[in-house]
């Protein structure tokens, strides 16, 4: 039963977390998955089937753009995702909302 609630809570913050990870530099999908796993101390263990719909939705919304890298030597081409200016502005608004929600939850949980 707890898994259901955990999944719902995590799903609600994925857009914000992906945008936040892309704020520092363009990344490819597996890199995002690994970084999210490491930085969250394994709280977020995403699978391709979870991450890519998020990336496609963010791209459709104009918050990220993607481009393929060139194959260099034995390295295969990779699709990199980069946050747009609109994505940066949206991330700031989402972070404000997150802070308000977090604060409100904290006040309720203190009781």
N, CA, C and O of each residue as an XYZ file, in Angstrom:
444
protein
N       0.830     -1.201      0.000
C       0.000      0.000      0.000
C       0.865      1.251      0.000
O       0.540      2.225     -0.679
N       1.956      1.240      0.746
C       2.832      2.409      0.802
C       3.445      2.703     -0.559
O       3.653      3.866     -0.905
N       3.738      1.658     -1.339
C       4.321      1.850     -2.672
C       3.448      2.730     -3.540
O       3.955      3.566     -4.287
N       2.154      2.553     -3.451
C       1.203      3.346     -4.236
C       1.376      4.840     -3.927
O       1.446      5.662     -4.841
N       1.441      5.179     -2.657
C       1.572      6.581     -2.254
C       2.935      7.135     -2.612
O       3.058      8.286     -3.030
N       3.947      6.323     -2.447
C       5.299      6.752     -2.807
C       5.384      7.065     -4.302
O       5.947      8.086     -4.697
N       4.822      6.180     -5.130
C       4.836      6.398     -6.586
C       4.109      7.688     -6.954
O       4.579      8.451     -7.798
N       2.964      7.929     -6.323
C       2.193      9.142     -6.619
C       2.980     10.401     -6.255
O       3.004     11.366     -7.019
N       3.620     10.387     -5.092
C       4.388     11.558     -4.654
C       5.579     11.812     -5.572
O       5.851     12.956     -5.938
N       6.283     10.759     -5.941
C       7.451     10.900     -6.810
C       7.045     11.390     -8.187
O       7.717     12.244     -8.766
N       5.956     10.859     -8.715
C       5.493     11.244    -10.053
C       5.225     12.746    -10.119
O       5.479     13.380    -11.143
N       4.718     13.307     -9.039
C       4.377     14.719     -9.000
C       5.565     15.666     -9.062
O       5.389     16.851     -9.347
N       6.766     15.173     -8.801
C       7.930     16.066     -8.782
C       8.941     15.791     -9.893
O       9.964     16.471     -9.977
N       8.667     14.802    -10.747
C       9.651     14.433    -11.767
C       9.986     15.564    -12.733
O      11.156     15.763    -13.062
N       8.987     16.303    -13.190
C       9.259     17.413    -14.114
C      10.246     18.396    -13.483
O      11.220     18.808    -14.112
N       9.975     18.761    -12.231
C      10.837     19.717    -11.533
C      12.261     19.169    -11.401
O      13.225     19.897    -11.638
N      12.399     17.913    -11.032
C      13.727     17.339    -10.822
C      14.510     17.210    -12.126
O      15.712     17.475    -12.157
N      13.842     16.809    -13.190
C      14.518     16.696    -14.494
C      14.970     18.073    -14.959
O      16.105     18.230    -15.410
N      14.108     19.059    -14.856
C      14.504     20.426    -15.254
C      15.686     20.899    -14.404
O      16.616     21.519    -14.921
N      15.650     20.611    -13.127
C      16.737     21.039    -12.225
C      18.065     20.404    -12.627
O      19.101     21.069    -12.611
N      18.038     19.123    -12.986
C      19.275     18.449    -13.403
C      19.793     18.996    -14.732
O      21.001     19.017    -14.967
N      18.892     19.433    -15.589
C      19.309     19.962    -16.891
C      19.752     21.424    -16.807
O      20.324     21.957    -17.758
N      19.492     22.061    -15.684
C      19.839     23.486    -15.539
C      21.350     23.715    -15.636
O      21.788     24.747    -16.145
N      22.137     22.771    -15.157
C      23.592     22.956    -15.148
C      24.239     22.651    -16.496
O      25.219     23.294    -16.872
N      23.694     21.671    -17.229
C      24.251     21.308    -18.537
C      23.320     20.345    -19.254
O      22.466     19.714    -18.633
N      23.492     20.239    -20.559
C      22.722     19.270    -21.349
C      23.152     17.857    -20.938
O      24.320     17.609    -20.641
N      22.180     16.943    -20.928
C      22.463     15.562    -20.525
C      21.671     14.611    -21.417
O      20.643     14.982    -21.983
N      22.167     13.378    -21.533
C      21.413     12.350    -22.239
C      20.642     11.523    -21.204
O      20.922     11.593    -20.007
N      19.674     10.745    -21.679
C      18.747     10.055    -20.789
C      19.385      9.234    -19.687
O      19.054      9.406    -18.514
N      20.300      8.341    -20.048
C      20.920      7.483    -19.041
C      21.675      8.314    -18.002
O      21.709      7.965    -16.822
N      22.273      9.404    -18.447
C      23.001     10.301    -17.544
C      22.032     10.917    -16.525
O      22.365     11.045    -15.346
N      20.853     11.290    -16.977
C      19.834     11.852    -16.080
C      19.408     10.797    -15.060
O      19.291     11.086    -13.869
N      19.180      9.585    -15.534
C      18.775      8.493    -14.644
C      19.837      8.253    -13.565
O      19.512      8.126    -12.384
N      21.101      8.194    -13.977
C      22.195      7.945    -13.030
C      22.349      9.094    -12.032
O      22.521      8.870    -10.834
N      22.287     10.316    -12.537
C      22.464     11.471    -11.658
C      21.320     11.576    -10.650
O      21.539     11.896     -9.482
N      20.100     11.305    -11.112
C      18.957     11.355    -10.203
C      19.104     10.293     -9.118
O      18.808     10.537     -7.948
N      19.558      9.136     -9.515
C      19.759      8.038     -8.568
C      20.815      8.413     -7.521
O      20.599      8.238     -6.321
N      21.958      8.928     -7.988
C      23.053      9.267     -7.077
C      22.699     10.431     -6.167
O      22.896     10.355     -4.954
N      22.178     11.509     -6.746
C      21.898     12.700     -5.938
C      20.774     12.481     -4.941
O      20.749     13.112     -3.884
N      19.844     11.593     -5.268
C      18.726     11.330     -4.353
C      19.043     10.193     -3.383
O      18.186      9.770     -2.607
N      20.277      9.708     -3.436
C      20.695      8.580     -2.610
C      19.734      7.403     -2.794
O      19.283      6.775     -1.836
N      19.445      7.139     -4.059
C      18.627      6.012     -4.506
C      17.154      6.115     -4.129
O      16.449      5.106     -4.121
N      16.682      7.307     -3.820
C      15.251      7.510     -3.611
C      14.534      7.475     -4.953
O      13.413      6.973     -5.051
N      15.181      8.010     -5.991
C      14.613      8.019     -7.337
C      15.403      7.065     -8.219
O      16.504      7.377     -8.673
N      14.816      5.895     -8.452
C      15.415      4.877     -9.316
C      14.546      4.787    -10.566
O      13.682      3.916    -10.672
N      14.781      5.690    -11.503
C      13.941      5.766    -12.699
C      14.317      4.716    -13.724
O      15.471      4.299    -13.822
N      13.321      4.298    -14.483
C      13.534      3.429    -15.621
C      13.314      4.263    -16.875
O      12.700      5.329    -16.826
N      13.821      3.769    -17.995
C      13.644      4.472    -19.272
C      12.179      4.794    -19.525
O      11.840      5.887    -19.978
N      11.323      3.837    -19.230
C       9.898      3.992    -19.484
C       9.235      5.059    -18.634
O       8.115      5.481    -18.923
N       9.907      5.491    -17.606
C       9.405      6.583    -16.766
C      10.000      7.908    -17.217
O       9.287      8.906    -17.326
N      11.310      7.924    -17.480
C      11.993      9.170    -17.814
C      11.604      9.716    -19.183
O      11.295     10.901    -19.305
N      11.612      8.880    -20.207
C      11.427      9.407    -21.560
C      10.075     10.071    -21.797
O      10.033     11.086    -22.491
N       8.971      9.558    -21.263
C       7.716     10.314    -21.405
C       7.791     11.701    -20.765
O       7.204     12.654    -21.278
N       8.508     11.816    -19.648
C       8.700     13.121    -19.002
C       9.480     14.043    -19.941
O       9.085     15.189    -20.157
N      10.580     13.545    -20.496
C      11.400     14.354    -21.413
C      10.608     14.775    -22.649
O      10.703     15.921    -23.088
N       9.823     13.848    -23.212
C       9.035     14.175    -24.406
C       7.984     15.230    -24.084
O       7.744     16.133    -24.886
N       7.359     15.122    -22.920
C       6.357     16.112    -22.511
C       7.006     17.486    -22.302
O       6.461     18.505    -22.728
N       8.161     17.507    -21.651
C       8.867     18.775    -21.442
C       9.277     19.390    -22.771
O       9.249     20.610    -22.935
N       9.655     18.545    -23.715
C      10.033     19.029    -25.037
C       8.811     19.578    -25.772
O       8.885     20.639    -26.392
N       7.690     18.864    -25.705
C       6.448     19.339    -26.336
C       6.012     20.682    -25.758
O       5.442     21.512    -26.466
N       6.281     20.893    -24.471
C       5.910     22.142    -23.802
C       6.916     23.263    -24.038
O       6.703     24.385    -23.580
N       8.007     22.978    -24.745
C       9.018     23.995    -25.032
C       9.964     24.266    -23.876
O      10.663     25.280    -23.875
N       9.998     23.380    -22.894
C      10.847     23.595    -21.718
C      12.236     22.993    -21.894
O      13.182     23.404    -21.222
N      12.361     22.024    -22.792
C      13.663     21.460    -23.148
C      13.708     21.269    -24.662
O      12.677     21.166    -25.326
N      14.920     21.224    -25.180
C      15.149     20.891    -26.586
C      16.121     19.723    -26.611
O      16.905     19.523    -25.684
N      16.052     18.954    -27.698
C      16.964     17.822    -27.802
C      17.760     17.924    -29.087
O      17.315     18.509    -30.075
N      18.945     17.343    -29.049
C      19.776     17.272    -30.249
C      20.671     16.046    -30.135
O      21.073     15.645    -29.043
N      20.968     15.471    -31.277
C      21.816     14.290    -31.322
C      23.279     14.688    -31.384
O      23.643     15.633    -32.084
N      24.115     13.968    -30.654
C      25.558     14.182    -30.733
C      26.088     13.400    -31.923
O      25.441     12.469    -32.401
N      27.251     13.775    -32.393
C      27.899     13.039    -33.478
C      28.637     11.844    -32.899
O      29.119     11.883    -31.767
N      28.718     10.793    -33.681
C      29.483      9.625    -33.253
C      30.967      9.946    -33.384
O      31.427     10.339    -34.456
N      31.710      9.780    -32.304
C      33.146     10.024    -32.310
C      33.831      8.711    -31.947
O      33.628      8.177    -30.857
N      34.627      8.205    -32.852
C      35.300      6.927    -32.607
C      34.277      5.832    -32.405
O      33.398      5.624    -33.242
N      34.394      5.132    -31.287
C      33.467      4.042    -30.997
C      32.228      4.505    -30.242
O      31.307      3.726    -29.996
N      32.220      5.766    -29.883
C      31.077      6.297    -29.142
C      29.863      6.421    -30.071
O      29.969      6.937    -31.183
N      28.732      5.947    -29.604
C      27.508      6.023    -30.397
C      26.876      7.411    -30.237
O      27.079      8.073    -29.219
N      26.115      7.848    -31.239
C      25.420      9.130    -31.088
C      24.438      9.055    -29.914
O      23.818      8.018    -29.680
N      24.306     10.145    -29.194
C      23.379     10.203    -28.061
C      22.475     11.410    -28.232
O      22.865     12.434    -28.793
N      21.266     11.262    -27.736
C      20.320     12.375    -27.772
C      20.450     13.143    -26.460
O      20.171     12.613    -25.385
N      20.875     14.389    -26.566
C      21.057     15.246    -25.397
C      19.853     16.164    -25.236
O      19.275     16.635    -26.215
N      19.492     16.406    -23.990
C      18.381     17.298    -23.663
C      18.943     18.515    -22.947
O      19.802     18.404    -22.073
N      18.438     19.679    -23.338
C      18.926     20.940    -22.777
C      17.732     21.793    -22.382
O      16.749     21.869    -23.119
N      17.813     22.431    -21.231
C      16.727     23.289    -20.767
C      16.714     24.581    -21.589
O      17.767     25.115    -21.939
N      15.516     25.071    -21.890
C      15.367     26.321    -22.636
C      15.222     27.479    -21.646
O      15.114     27.268    -20.438
N      15.219     28.674    -22.165
C      14.996     29.852    -21.313
C      13.613     29.758    -20.672
O      13.449     30.062    -19.491
N      12.635     29.340    -21.445
C      11.286     29.145    -20.898
C      11.299     28.069    -19.819
O      10.580     28.174    -18.825
N      12.109     27.044    -20.010
C      12.240     25.983    -19.015
C      12.835     26.499    -17.719
O      12.410     26.103    -16.634
N      13.814     27.377    -17.827
C      14.436     27.973    -16.632
C      13.412     28.804    -15.862
O      13.336     28.728    -14.636
N      12.629     29.593    -16.588
C      11.598     30.414    -15.939
C      10.512     29.550    -15.301
O      10.046     29.830    -14.197
N      10.120     28.501    -16.011
C       9.106     27.586    -15.484
C       9.631     26.864    -14.250
O       8.900     26.693    -13.275
N      10.888     26.441    -14.285
C      11.494     25.779    -13.131
C      11.441     26.688    -11.912
O      11.127     26.225    -10.815
N      11.737     27.951    -12.078
C      11.691     28.891    -10.952
C      10.273     28.954    -10.367
O      10.107     28.981     -9.148
N       9.259     28.978    -11.229
C       7.871     29.018    -10.743
C       7.506     27.705    -10.037
O       6.850     27.717     -8.996
N       7.938     26.574    -10.612
C       7.653     25.274     -9.992
C       8.328     25.181     -8.626
O       7.742     24.667     -7.674
N       9.557     25.677     -8.532
C      10.275     25.640     -7.249
C       9.552     26.480     -6.199
O       9.515     26.106     -5.027
N       8.974     27.620     -6.610
C       8.199     28.442     -5.672
C       6.970     27.683     -5.174
O       6.663     27.692     -3.982
N       6.275     27.030     -6.096
C       5.103     26.234     -5.730
C       5.523     25.105     -4.792
O       4.873     24.857     -3.777
N       6.618     24.423     -5.140
C       7.117     23.325     -4.302
C       7.425     23.814     -2.890
O       7.093     23.139     -1.916
N       8.046     24.961     -2.775
C       8.393     25.499     -1.461
C       7.138     25.787     -0.641
O       7.086     25.490      0.552
N       6.125     26.371     -1.292
C       4.862     26.650     -0.602
C       4.206     25.357     -0.121
O       3.743     25.268      1.016
N       4.174     24.357     -1.005
C       3.564     23.080     -0.650
C       4.344     22.416      0.484
O       3.756     21.912      1.441
N       5.663     22.422      0.368
C       6.522     21.836      1.403
C       6.293     22.499      2.753
O       6.161     21.829      3.777
N       6.248     23.820      2.735
C       6.022     24.567      3.978
C       4.665     24.204      4.578
O       4.548     23.982      5.784
N       3.644     24.146      3.726
C       2.303     23.808      4.204
C       2.243     22.401      4.778
O       1.623     22.176      5.818
N       2.879     21.464      4.113
C       2.917     20.085      4.606
C       3.637     20.040      5.945
O       3.186     19.381      6.882
N       4.761     20.746      6.028
C       5.537     20.778      7.278
C       4.710     21.285      8.440
O       4.802     20.758      9.549
N       3.899     22.310      8.195
C       3.070     22.873      9.279
C       2.011     21.888      9.733
O       1.730     21.776     10.926
N       1.421     21.171      8.781
C       0.413     20.176      9.139
C       1.050     19.003      9.877
O       0.488     18.509     10.855
N       2.198     18.558      9.426
C       2.852     17.391     10.010
C       3.392     17.671     11.412
O       3.621     16.735     12.179
N       3.598     18.934     11.758
C       4.098     19.293     13.092
C       3.061     19.043     14.178
O       3.406     18.872     15.347
N       1.794     19.022     13.789
C       0.723     18.868     14.791
C       0.756     17.527     15.470
O      -0.077     17.251     16.333
